[in-house]
């Protein structure tokens, strides 16, 4: 069920992004009166097809991309009356606009999605410093345990996510200046003197790079709700029970209890439980439901929990649109820097994700909530737009490369030269695909 769930949202993701991308090409082609013969979502066997006007619209069996087929003398014979509508007959500037319209459509979609996300509001954990390493960049800069990180270089950072993004945006403006505050001190402005290159290993996390861990809200393992016919109900757990230990191991928080449950499918877990000032022993056997290991209980959330740890960042529609544009711009720059570092060898190729990882992320983001899935969709849309702009034949960027040569030399690139580079481009795409699938399988294993 988990696989089917992930696959379903992966198909939704690829279908939306591919449709928007090809729609960009399609609309600009129609704007310049170029005849579009076919608009296809997917490749391979045609599942369904219909014709509207002069264009055949098809949905194919392999939903890992799409294409539009334009009238082109390089591919088929064209009647004299329609030659002016052939793609190859357009001047180079029109061809460039048609080609770049696909990636631009992906960037526009990302802006729209982030505008919706910021207008709805994003709930996040406040960026409060937990444990502090010594020595570390944070410790040497004067950051202390319990400090809340309010801003970086004047940019407000109300949540961990906002802090992380602002940190990455400000990496080329070192040294960084951050405002912090704690329960025992007034507002302080600190200078961060960075060392090393964070982007060379972004998976380490910003907090680990700086030398601390963000404080995470701890919930006591107190039961608030029990699902009917669940493992917890069968074991005899009751509302307001406080779980003290599992298999003689002390339980410090609700996350400890969840981890133990998930690591013991269909196995006996001996619980020590506090109920009405009495200590009792209960045997719990977690069940596997829809591919997930569950006990069938929810945690009790104190009334002040949201105010103490979480904050809702919500903007009006105008500010949301401005913030969305800035977010997309910064993510494009970040991705370009990562691509550059991969090319020169400063970042490992294991950062490349394939379809299995993307499907996994799609399913997990959808499980978290609608806003999280929209954010995921925006990030993948940006990645798809940038991927297609790489100067690799068979991609949009490869066509742009040929057109730029045409602008410089004043005539079209020869067919033989295009064919040689296209073979090379196919080899590069296959190589990237193999690396991505290898990374996916390595993570699974």
C-alpha positions, 0 to 999 in steps of 0.5 A: 500500500505504501508503494502504491501510495508513493507511485500514485503521487509520483504519477500525479507529480510527473503528469502535472509537471510534464503537462505544464512544461509541454503547455509552455512550448505549445502556447508559444508555438501557437502564438507564433502560428507554428502548427502543432501536430501532436501534444503528448503526455508520456511515451510509448503505447497510446492509452487514449487519444482525441483530436481538437482542431489541428492537434492530436492530444494523446496520453501514453503508457510511460508517464515519465515525460512528454512532448509536442510535435510541430510541423517540421521539414526536417522530419516530414514533407510539408505542403507548400501552403503550410511551409510558413507554419513549419518550425524550421522556417521560423527565425532563430529568435522565435525558435528560441522562445518556443524552446525556452517556454517549457522551462519557463512554464515550470518556473512560473508553476513553482511561483504559483505554487509557492504563492498558494503555500505562503498565502495558506501559511506554513507551520514550522518549528522555531529555530531554537538552539539545543545541544552545542558542540565545542569547538564549533562555528556556533560556539566561537560566534557566541551562540548559546544553548536556548538561543532563538535565531531571529534573523540572518543579515536582516532577513527574518527567520521565524522557523527552522525552514526559514533559517535554513533558506536564509542561511543558504541565500546568504552564503555569498555574503559572508561574514553573516550577522545573526540576531539571537535572543534567549530567556535569560538575555536581551537581543544580541547581534553575532557574527558568524565566521564560516569555514569550509564549504557547506555546499560540498556536503549539504546533507550534513545539515546546516545545524551540524555544519555550524556545530549545534542541534536545533531543539525539538519539542518533546512530547511526553508519551501520554495517550490521548486517543485509541483507535478501535480494534487497534493493537493498543486497544487489544493490549488494554491501553487507555486514554491518559496512560503514560508510558514509562518504559518499553522492554525495560528501556526508559521512555523519554518522549513520545518519539521514543515510543513511536520508534520502538513500535516501528522497529518491532512489527508483530513482536511483543513489547513489554510496557510499564505504564502509569495509570491513576498514580499506579504502575501496571505492566501491559504487553503490546504487539504492534500491527502492520497496517497498509505497510506501516507499523502502528500501535493505533494511538495518538499523543496528548498535545498540551494546550501551550504546545503550539505557542511554545514550539510552533509558529504559523508564517502566513502572508497576504496574497501580494507579499506571498507572490513577492516571497514566492518569486524570491524563493524560486529565484534563490532555489534556481541559484542554489541548484545552479551552484550545486550543478556547477560543483557537481561538474567540477567534482566538488559535490558527490554525484550521490546527490542525484535523485532518481524516480524511486527517490522522487516517488518516495518523497512525493508519497511522504510529502502528500502524507504530511499534508496539502501544503507540504505536497505543493512545496515538494511539487514546486521544488521538483518543477524548478529542478525539471526546468533547470534540467531541461536547460542543460546544454545536452542534445535531446533536452531543450538546452541542447536545442538552445545550444545549436541555436546560439551557434546559429546566431554566432555563425549566421547559419544553421548547424549542419545535420551531421554535427547535430547527429554526432552531438545528439548521440553524445547527449543520449550517452550523457542522459543514459549515464545520468539515469544509471547514476540516479537509479544506482543512488536510488537502489543504494538508499533502498538497500 
